[in-house]
Amino acid sequence: MIRTIAAVTFLALAIAIVLPFLIVYTWLSGGADFMFEMAMKALRLSLRIVGVRVRVEGAENIPARPCIFVSNHVSNLDPPALVPYIPRRVAILAKKEVFRIPILSIGLRQTGIIPVDRGDTEAAAASVETAIQAMRDGRSFLVYAEGTRSRDGRLKRFKNGTFVMAIRAGAAVVPVSLIGTQRLMRKGEWYIRPGEVVARFGPSVDAAEFSVDQREELRDRVHDLVAAGLPPDQVPEP
């Protein structure tokens, strides 16, 4: 618990003290690459503080083109444990509630994080359109296609929306099997246990080869690839 408190304190100070300068620098320079790089370094340092080690496998499967990284989702630890170890700048469709945090909300918008209002269908659709255009412009995204965290750690069914996005953007879909986070930060707990996380990137699937009518075929293929990279206690139940 002490390590978690130390890591949270470190990140809070970074947001309050360092982030305002990065916001100004990003505004003056016109690009957010430096801010994103600094944020990833801060997240990696916070993981070391709590004793979490991340092992990356299969990075050679990531193509050079814009990608949608599709990962299983079992813990609140998933984003900070995965995003800093994706070897490129990625954006996320994030809950609008995160954007209520002062200062942080400005930095999130500057780095391309897109707010989503799940309670407003029209607003959510507009956010998806923004993401599709961002991918066409060369941005990659990380998506948790199950829509919410798995309660038992096992992979659940994917929703179709992610794959409609991928098809319309003509992006490559990279399956990500994230292993171990459910043991380090369990659902309902606020502290993080030390341990190892494995981020396993599977072979990519070219969404440009599918039509929107084939979204379920693409969904099921990616689901099978994510499941193939998971240990027995995380694969879907028969």
VENHUGI-V438364 format. One record per pair of residues at least 6 apart in sequence whose ideal C-beta (glycine too) atoms are under 8 Angstrom apart, sorted by sequence separation. I is the first residue (numbers start at 1). J is the second residue. D is the distance in Angstrom with one decimal. If there is no record, write none. Layout:
BEGIN
i/j/d
I/J/D
I/J/D
END
This chain:
BEGIN
i/j/d
26/32/4.9
47/53/7.8
98/104/7.5
99/105/4.2
117/123/4.3
118/124/6.1
135/141/6.5
150/156/5.4
165/171/7.8
185/191/7.5
47/54/6.7
71/78/6.9
83/90/6.3
98/105/7.5
108/115/7.9
116/123/7.8
117/124/5.9
134/141/7.5
166/173/5.1
185/192/4.9
210/217/6.6
26/34/7.2
116/124/5.5
184/192/5.6
185/193/7.2
210/218/4.7
227/235/5.2
25/34/6.6
26/35/5.0
83/92/7.5
99/108/6.3
146/155/7.4
184/193/4.7
227/236/6.1
25/35/7.2
98/108/6.9
99/109/7.5
117/127/7.5
131/141/6.1
146/156/4.6
163/173/7.3
183/193/7.1
184/194/7.5
71/82/6.3
116/127/4.6
146/157/7.1
184/195/4.8
207/218/6.1
22/34/7.2
23/35/7.5
115/127/6.7
146/158/6.2
147/159/5.0
183/195/6.5
22/35/4.5
79/92/7.0
114/127/5.2
145/158/3.9
146/159/7.2
184/197/6.9
205/218/6.6
94/108/6.9
145/159/5.9
180/195/6.3
22/38/6.1
99/115/4.8
114/130/5.5
180/196/5.9
181/197/5.5
205/221/5.8
69/86/6.1
98/115/7.4
114/131/5.6
145/162/4.3
180/197/4.5
205/222/5.9
145/163/7.6
179/197/6.8
180/198/5.9
94/113/5.3
96/115/4.4
143/162/4.7
178/197/7.0
179/198/4.1
18/38/7.3
91/111/7.1
94/114/7.0
95/115/7.4
96/116/6.3
114/134/7.5
178/198/7.5
179/199/7.9
205/225/7.3
67/88/7.9
69/90/6.6
91/112/4.1
92/113/5.5
93/114/5.2
94/115/6.1
95/116/6.4
96/117/4.8
177/198/7.7
178/199/5.8
179/200/6.8
89/111/7.9
91/113/5.7
92/114/7.5
94/116/6.7
112/134/6.4
143/165/7.7
177/199/7.9
178/200/7.7
203/225/6.7
91/114/6.5
93/116/4.9
95/118/7.1
176/199/6.4
177/200/4.2
202/225/4.4
18/42/8.0
62/86/7.9
141/165/7.9
176/200/7.0
202/226/6.9
52/77/7.5
62/87/6.6
176/201/5.8
177/202/6.6
62/88/7.5
175/201/7.4
176/202/7.3
202/228/6.7
54/81/5.8
112/139/6.1
174/201/5.8
175/202/3.9
202/229/5.3
14/42/5.1
54/82/7.9
59/87/5.8
174/202/7.1
175/203/7.6
52/81/6.4
56/85/5.2
153/182/4.2
175/204/7.8
200/229/4.3
54/84/7.8
135/165/7.4
174/204/4.8
175/205/7.6
11/42/6.6
54/85/5.2
140/171/7.7
173/204/6.3
10/42/7.6
11/43/8.0
150/182/7.7
172/204/4.5
173/205/4.7
47/80/6.8
128/161/6.9
132/165/5.7
136/169/5.6
172/205/7.1
173/206/7.8
46/80/7.0
47/81/6.6
93/127/6.2
131/165/6.2
135/169/3.8
136/170/7.4
142/176/8.0
172/206/5.7
173/207/5.4
10/45/7.1
11/46/5.6
93/128/7.6
172/207/6.8
10/46/5.8
132/168/5.3
135/171/5.1
151/187/6.4
171/207/5.5
43/80/5.0
47/84/7.6
128/165/6.1
132/169/4.9
170/207/6.6
171/208/7.7
93/131/6.0
131/169/8.0
149/187/6.1
169/207/7.4
170/208/4.1
7/46/4.3
10/49/6.3
7/47/7.8
43/83/7.0
44/84/4.9
91/131/7.5
167/207/4.8
43/84/4.6
166/207/3.7
167/208/7.5
7/49/4.3
6/49/5.4
7/50/4.8
40/83/7.1
41/84/7.9
91/134/6.5
167/210/5.2
6/50/7.8
40/84/4.2
163/207/7.0
167/211/6.9
168/212/7.0
167/212/5.5
173/218/7.0
3/49/5.9
4/50/5.7
3/50/4.5
163/210/7.8
167/214/7.7
175/222/5.2
3/51/6.0
91/139/5.6
93/141/7.2
164/212/6.0
167/215/6.2
90/139/7.8
91/140/7.3
92/141/6.7
173/222/5.4
177/226/5.4
89/139/7.7
90/140/4.8
91/141/5.3
92/142/5.3
93/143/6.8
175/225/3.8
176/226/6.9
177/227/7.8
179/229/7.9
89/140/7.2
90/141/6.1
91/142/7.6
92/143/7.7
164/215/5.3
167/218/6.7
175/226/4.4
177/228/7.5
179/230/6.5
88/140/5.8
90/142/4.9
163/215/4.6
166/218/7.0
177/229/2.9
179/231/6.1
182/234/7.7
36/89/5.2
163/216/7.9
176/229/7.9
177/230/4.9
86/140/7.8
175/229/6.9
160/215/5.2
163/218/4.6
179/234/6.7
33/89/6.6
86/142/6.8
160/216/6.6
163/219/4.7
162/219/7.7
177/234/8.0
83/142/6.3
160/219/5.9
163/222/7.2
82/142/6.9
158/219/5.0
79/142/7.6
158/222/7.0
158/223/5.0
78/144/7.2
157/223/7.3
68/135/7.3
39/107/7.5
155/223/7.3
66/135/4.9
66/136/7.8
69/140/6.9
71/142/6.7
73/144/3.8
78/149/7.9
155/226/6.2
35/107/6.4
39/111/7.1
66/138/5.5
68/140/7.1
69/141/7.0
71/143/7.6
72/144/7.5
155/227/5.4
66/139/6.3
67/140/4.6
68/141/5.2
69/142/4.6
70/143/5.6
71/144/6.0
73/146/5.4
76/149/7.6
66/140/5.2
67/141/7.7
68/142/7.8
69/143/7.0
70/144/7.9
72/146/6.8
75/149/6.6
145/219/7.5
35/110/6.3
36/111/5.1
68/143/5.7
70/145/5.0
73/148/7.1
74/149/5.9
155/230/6.2
35/111/5.9
73/149/5.1
74/150/5.0
73/150/6.5
145/222/7.5
32/110/4.8
72/150/7.0
145/223/7.8
32/111/4.7
74/153/4.9
154/233/7.6
155/234/6.2
23/103/7.4
32/112/6.9
153/233/6.5
154/234/5.8
155/235/6.2
156/236/7.1
26/107/8.0
153/234/5.4
154/235/6.6
155/236/4.9
154/236/5.7
20/103/6.2
23/106/5.3
27/110/7.7
72/155/5.0
154/237/6.0
19/103/5.6
23/107/5.8
26/110/4.9
19/104/6.9
22/107/6.7
15/101/7.9
16/103/7.0
23/110/6.5
15/103/6.0
19/107/5.2
70/158/7.4
15/104/5.5
15/107/7.8
70/162/6.2
68/162/6.6
82/176/6.9
82/178/5.9
68/165/6.8
81/178/7.3
68/166/4.9
78/178/5.9
81/181/5.6
68/169/7.7
66/169/7.1
68/171/5.1
70/173/5.9
78/181/5.4
67/171/5.9
68/172/7.5
70/174/7.0
71/175/7.9
72/176/7.5
74/178/7.2
77/181/4.4
66/171/5.0
67/172/4.8
68/173/5.2
69/174/4.9
70/175/5.7
71/176/3.8
72/177/6.5
73/178/7.8
65/171/7.3
66/172/7.2
67/173/7.1
68/174/7.1
70/176/6.4
71/177/7.6
72/178/5.6
75/181/4.0
65/172/5.5
67/174/4.9
69/176/5.3
71/178/5.2
74/181/5.8
75/182/5.1
77/184/5.8
74/182/3.9
77/185/4.0
63/172/4.9
75/184/7.1
76/185/5.8
75/185/4.7
63/174/7.7
75/186/7.1
76/187/7.9
62/174/5.7
75/187/7.0
61/174/6.7
86/199/8.0
85/199/5.4
77/192/6.2
81/197/4.9
82/199/5.5
81/199/7.4
77/197/7.6
52/184/6.2
69/201/7.8
67/204/6.9
62/201/5.8
68/207/7.5
52/192/6.5
61/201/4.8
55/196/6.2
57/198/6.4
61/202/6.1
63/204/5.4
50/192/4.5
51/193/7.8
52/194/6.5
53/195/7.4
54/196/7.6
55/197/7.2
57/199/7.2
58/200/5.5
59/201/5.8
61/203/5.1
62/204/7.0
51/194/2.8
52/195/6.5
53/196/4.8
54/197/4.9
55/198/5.0
56/199/5.1
57/200/4.5
58/201/3.9
61/204/5.9
50/194/6.6
51/195/7.2
52/196/7.7
53/197/7.1
54/198/7.7
55/199/7.3
57/201/6.9
58/202/6.2
52/197/6.1
54/199/6.1
56/201/7.5
70/222/5.4
72/226/5.7
71/226/7.2
70/226/6.6
72/230/6.8
74/234/7.3
72/234/7.0
58/229/7.8
7/192/7.4
4/190/7.3
4/191/4.2
4/192/5.0
3/192/7.2
1/191/4.7
3/194/7.2
END
